[in-house]
Amino acid sequence: MSIKFITSNEIPMMCKMAGVHALFIDMEHSAMDLHQVGQLILACNYAGVSAVVRSPSKSH
């Protein structure tokens, strides 16, 4: 599952319940800041879902 616009910390738990094993967090094409991404990563760790983060390029 890919996350670009929704930053709710409940998303990783919903992914776990749906059988999703990894969550792709896209920072390159979204307006999420480091705090929001950090909270999502913590929620992923708690839910047992792997977090994959694409960082923004230098031009952003």
N, C-alpha and C positions, 0 to 999 in steps of 0.2 A: 504494500500500500504506500502511496506517496502523499506527503503532506506539504502543501504550499501555502494555504490560506487559513486553515483551522489550527489554532494553537492550544486547544483544550487538552489538559493533562489526562482526561479520560480516554482519549483516542487510543493510546497503547493498550489499555485494558480491554477496550472494545475489539481491538485487533486480536488480542490473545483469545478472547471468547469466540471469535470468528475463525480461529485456526491459522491466522497470519503469523508468520515466524519473524518477519523483518519489517521495519518501518523506514521508508526513505524520506528524509527531511531535506527539502530543497531550499537552501539559503541563497542560491544564485538568482533565482527568479521569483523571489518572494520578499516581503518586507519584515520578516522575522529578525529580531535582534538576538544577540548571544544569550541574554537572560532567558528568553522564551525557548530557545533551542536547548539550553541547559536543563530547563524544567522538563521538556519533552524527553530528553535522554534519561534523566532520573526516573521519570515515569515508565520509560521502556525497561530500564533495569529492574524496577520493582515488579513489572508485569511479566518479565521473562521474555521480552521481545527484543530482538537485535535492532539497534539504531544505526542507520547508515546516513551520514550527513554529507551533502555536497556544499562545500564552502563557496562563498562568492569570489569572483575573480578580482584582481587588483583594481580594475577600472571601475568597480562599483563602490 
